Amino acid sequence: MKLKKANLALILLLLVSFFIRIYKIDTLSLFGDEVDVGYQAFSILKTGHDYKGNFLPVYIQSLSESRAPLLIYTCIPGIKIFGLTELGVRITPIIFGILSIYLLYKLVLLLSKSSKLAFFSAFALSFSPWHLHYSRTAFEVTLLISLILAAVYFAYRFIDQNKNKYFYLSIILFSLSFYTYNTANIFVPLIVLSIFFSNFKTFSSKIKFKNFFISLILFLILVSPLIYQIFFGAA
């Protein structure tokens, strides 16, 4: 594809993807986990506390479990704008669903240099039944996959251009992914190790000790609240 045609095709795909995700979004009422997300976000919006009374919690205590907080915090703007409704609760997953399609396009384009392959990869994700389903519900999947895709994209941007800002952005986004869903604690480190060891020569030649030290401190600052919760708290 030529660049202009590729951009137009991507814009059209994103618009169609948004439409089929937001269409009749309020037809089905919120299920249990979505109700919990909505009330937690609404409570934090109005009081700064979750509905169990914890102030800006790192891990959020629900009726039946404790859950990673990032989806709930990111749902606050939607509830602020659209109220405690199906649209207010679900608009955030819809946005992250569209963002993940765009990020997959950018990542495949970066790695393959093929706009056709990038477009058809994004197309496949857009109409994948599981992605369509989860980007119409207030579940953590689309937020998690968006953060991972963005983190991987910036990691390879660093490899490609050797700019420290991309390396730090990747570290930040990978760190935030741990706050989306518990299983990220297992497979995100495996993704990071896979990228590192498959590009070991590049990383070892481009990452200076100073940058490595700064990134390590940044990572520890970001994940230390979660580490505390895993060993001593609700996580």
matplotlib code that plots the C-alpha trace (Angstrom):
import matplotlib.pyplot as plt

x = [0.0, 1.1, 1.4, -1.7, -3.9, -2.6, -3.5, -7.0, -7.6, -6.4, -8.6, -11.6, -10.9, -10.6, -13.9, -15.7, -14.2, -15.4, -18.9, -19.3, -18.1, -20.3, -23.4, -26.2, -23.7, -26.5, -28.7, -27.3, -27.2, -23.9, -22.9, -21.5, -17.8, -18.9, -21.2, -18.3, -16.0, -18.6, -19.4, -15.7, -14.9, -17.9, -17.0, -13.4, -14.6, -17.0, -15.1, -11.5, -12.2, -13.4, -16.7, -14.9, -13.5, -9.9, -8.3, -7.0, -6.2, -3.3, -5.3, -9.0, -11.1, -14.4, -17.2, -15.8, -12.2, -9.4, -8.6, -5.9, -6.9, -5.9, -9.1, -11.2, -9.2, -9.3, -13.1, -13.5, -13.5, -16.2, -18.4, -17.7, -18.9, -21.7, -22.7, -23.1, -24.5, -23.6, -21.9, -20.2, -18.7, -17.9, -16.6, -13.1, -12.7, -14.0, -11.4, -8.6, -9.9, -9.5, -6.1, -4.9, -5.9, -3.9, -0.9, -0.8, -0.7, 2.2, 4.1, 3.7, 4.6, 7.7, 8.9, 7.9, 8.1, 5.0, 1.8, -0.2, 0.8, 0.3, -3.2, -4.4, -3.0, -5.0, -8.0, -7.8, -7.6, -10.5, -12.9, -11.6, -14.6, -12.8, -11.4, -14.8, -16.5, -14.0, -13.8, -17.6, -17.4, -15.7, -13.1, -9.3, -8.3, -8.2, -6.4, -3.8, -3.2, -3.0, -0.3, 1.7, 1.5, 2.6, 5.5, 6.7, 6.4, 8.5, 11.1, 11.6, 11.6, 14.5, 16.2, 15.6, 16.4, 18.5, 16.6, 16.4, 12.9, 11.5, 13.3, 11.9, 8.4, 8.6, 9.6, 6.8, 4.2, 5.4, 5.3, 1.7, 0.6, 1.1, -1.7, -4.3, -4.8, -3.1, -1.9, 0.2, 2.5, 3.4, 3.5, 4.7, 8.1, 8.4, 7.6, 10.3, 12.9, 12.0, 12.5, 15.7, 17.4, 16.3, 17.9, 20.7, 23.5, 21.6, 20.5, 24.0, 25.6, 23.0, 22.0, 24.5, 24.9, 23.4, 20.3, 20.0, 20.3, 17.7, 15.3, 15.8, 15.0, 12.0, 10.7, 11.1, 9.3, 6.4, 6.0, 6.9, 3.3, 2.3, 5.1, 4.1, 0.5, 1.6, 3.6, 1.7, -1.6, -4.6, -2.8]
y = [0.0, 3.5, 5.6, 7.8, 4.8, 2.9, 5.8, 6.1, 2.4, 2.4, 5.3, 3.6, 0.4, 2.2, 4.0, 0.8, -1.0, 1.8, 1.7, -2.1, -1.9, 1.0, 0.0, -0.8, -0.9, -0.5, -3.3, -5.8, -4.7, -4.7, -8.1, -8.6, -7.7, -4.6, -3.5, -3.8, -1.8, 0.9, 1.3, 1.3, 3.9, 6.0, 5.8, 6.9, 9.7, 11.0, 10.3, 9.3, 6.0, 2.6, 1.4, -0.4, 3.0, 2.6, 5.9, 5.7, 2.0, 0.3, -2.9, -2.5, -4.5, -5.7, -7.7, -11.1, -10.5, -8.0, -6.8, -4.9, -1.2, 0.2, -0.6, 0.9, 4.1, 4.4, 4.0, 7.1, 9.7, 7.7, 7.6, 11.3, 12.1, 9.6, 8.7, 5.4, 3.8, 0.9, 3.4, 5.2, 1.9, 0.4, 3.4, 2.9, -0.7, 0.4, 3.1, 0.7, -1.8, 0.6, 1.7, -1.9, -2.3, 0.8, -0.3, -3.7, -1.9, 0.2, -2.7, -4.9, -2.0, -1.3, -4.9, -5.9, -2.6, -3.8, -1.6, -4.5, -7.0, -4.3, -3.5, -7.1, -7.8, -4.9, -6.1, -9.6, -8.3, -5.9, -8.6, -11.3, -12.5, -12.5, -9.0, -7.7, -9.3, -8.1, -4.5, -4.2, -5.2, -3.6, -6.3, -5.9, -7.5, -4.6, -2.4, -5.1, -5.8, -2.1, -1.6, -4.7, -3.7, -0.2, -1.4, -3.9, -1.2, 1.3, -1.4, -2.0, 1.7, 1.9, -1.0, 0.7, 4.3, 4.1, 6.9, 6.5, 8.0, 4.9, 2.6, 4.5, 4.5, 0.8, 0.3, 2.5, 0.7, -2.8, -1.7, -0.4, -3.7, -5.4, -3.3, -4.5, -8.2, -10.7, -13.1, -10.2, -10.9, -14.2, -13.7, -10.1, -10.9, -13.7, -11.3, -8.9, -11.6, -12.9, -9.5, -8.9, -12.2, -12.3, -8.8, -9.3, -8.0, -4.9, -4.1, -4.8, -2.4, 0.4, 0.4, 2.3, 1.5, 4.9, 4.2, 0.7, 2.0, 4.7, 2.2, -0.2, 2.5, 3.6, 0.1, -0.5, 2.7, 1.8, -1.8, -1.5, -0.8, -4.0, -6.0, -4.9, -5.9, -9.4, -10.2, -8.3, -7.2, -8.3, -9.2]
z = [0.0, -0.6, 2.5, 1.9, 1.0, 4.0, 6.3, 4.9, 5.1, 8.8, 9.6, 8.0, 9.9, 13.2, 12.6, 11.6, 14.6, 16.9, 15.5, 15.9, 19.5, 20.6, 18.6, 21.0, 23.9, 26.4, 25.1, 27.6, 31.3, 33.2, 34.5, 38.0, 37.5, 35.4, 38.2, 40.6, 38.3, 37.9, 41.6, 42.6, 40.0, 41.0, 44.7, 44.0, 41.8, 44.4, 47.7, 46.8, 48.5, 47.2, 48.5, 51.4, 52.5, 51.4, 50.2, 46.6, 47.0, 45.2, 45.3, 45.4, 47.8, 46.3, 47.8, 46.9, 46.0, 45.7, 42.2, 40.3, 40.2, 36.8, 34.9, 37.7, 37.7, 33.9, 34.0, 36.1, 33.2, 31.3, 34.4, 35.0, 31.5, 30.9, 34.4, 36.1, 33.0, 30.6, 28.3, 31.2, 32.4, 29.0, 27.0, 28.5, 27.3, 23.9, 23.6, 24.7, 22.2, 19.4, 20.7, 20.7, 17.0, 16.2, 18.3, 16.6, 13.2, 14.4, 15.9, 12.8, 10.5, 12.6, 12.5, 9.0, 7.1, 5.3, 5.5, 3.9, 6.6, 9.3, 8.0, 7.7, 11.2, 12.6, 10.5, 12.0, 15.5, 14.9, 13.9, 16.1, 18.1, 21.5, 21.0, 19.8, 22.9, 25.5, 24.1, 24.6, 28.3, 31.3, 31.6, 31.9, 28.6, 26.2, 28.7, 29.3, 25.7, 24.8, 27.5, 26.3, 22.7, 23.4, 25.7, 23.0, 20.3, 22.3, 23.1, 19.4, 18.7, 21.1, 19.3, 15.9, 16.9, 20.1, 21.8, 25.6, 25.8, 24.1, 26.5, 29.5, 28.0, 27.5, 31.1, 32.4, 30.3, 31.2, 34.8, 34.6, 33.0, 36.3, 37.7, 35.2, 35.8, 38.1, 35.3, 33.9, 36.9, 35.2, 31.5, 31.2, 32.7, 30.1, 27.3, 28.6, 28.9, 25.4, 23.9, 25.8, 25.0, 21.4, 21.0, 23.5, 21.4, 20.5, 24.1, 25.5, 23.0, 23.3, 27.0, 29.0, 32.7, 33.7, 31.6, 33.0, 36.5, 36.0, 34.3, 37.2, 39.8, 37.8, 37.6, 41.3, 42.2, 39.9, 41.1, 44.7, 45.8, 44.0, 45.5, 48.9, 48.2, 46.9, 50.1, 52.8, 51.3, 49.3, 46.1]

ax = plt.figure().add_subplot(projection="3d")
ax.plot(x, y, z, "-o")
ax.set_aspect("equal")
plt.show()
